[in-house]
Amino acid sequence: MARYEFKFIVTDTELSEEHQRKVGQAVAEAGALALAGITPAEAVTVSLGLHRWWIGLPPPEIYGALQRAALEKAGETEA
């Protein structure tokens, strides 16, 4: 299974926790957008904490639960 990790480093400036969160999310969103054409439709992006994000395919049993929760939130009963 392939695994890739990317870093984005900021120096010589002070960032509030809110700015750190915003930059981290923007970097993750940019990465997800760059991969959009080759990422499977079932992939999900998950925050692992400050400055860390994961994108990939969840195990089938977790994906099924996620899909059911999404259907419930959308007021749907089936996919």
N, C-alpha and C positions, 0 to 999 in steps of 0.2 A: 504494500500500500504506500503510495507516495505521500510525502509530508514536506511542506515548505513553510518556512518561517521568515517573516520580513520585519525589519526594524526601522523606526523613524526616530531620530534623536534631535532634541532641541537643546542648545546650550546658550549660555550667556544672557539668559532672560529669566525672570521670575514669572511663573504661571500660577494662577489660583487653581484650586481643585476643580472649580467649574470649567475654567479654560482647559485644563488637562483632560477633563472628561469630554469636552466638545472636540478637541483636537483628536483624541483617541477614536471617538466615534466617526469623525470625518475621515480619518485614515482608513478605518475599517470599511466604511461605505464606499470610499474610492477603490479600495481593493476588491470589494464585492462587485462593483460596477465594471472594473477592468476584467473580471473573470466571468461576467454575465453570459457571454457567448459560449463558454465551455463548461459552466457549472450546471449540473443536473437540476431540473426544476424542483426536485424534492429536497435540495440542500437547504440548510438553515444556518443562520448566523446567530451566535450566542455570545453574550458578554461573559468573560471569565473573571471579571474584576477590572480594576483600573488599569488601563493601557493594554489589556489583553482580550482578544476576540478569537473565536473559532468559527470556521465555516466548513460544513461538510454534511455528510449523510448520517442522520441519527439511526440507531438500531431500529429495525422494523417495529418492535413492540412499543418503543417510545414514539416513533413517528405516527403510529396508529392512534395513540392517546392524544398526541398533539393535533392531529386531524380532527378527531372527535371534539376536542375542546374548541377548535376554530369553528367547526360547524355549529356548535351550540352558541358561541358568541355571535355568529352571523344569523342566528335564528333559523338555521337549516336543519334538516333531519338526515340527509344523505348526500354523498358526493356525486 
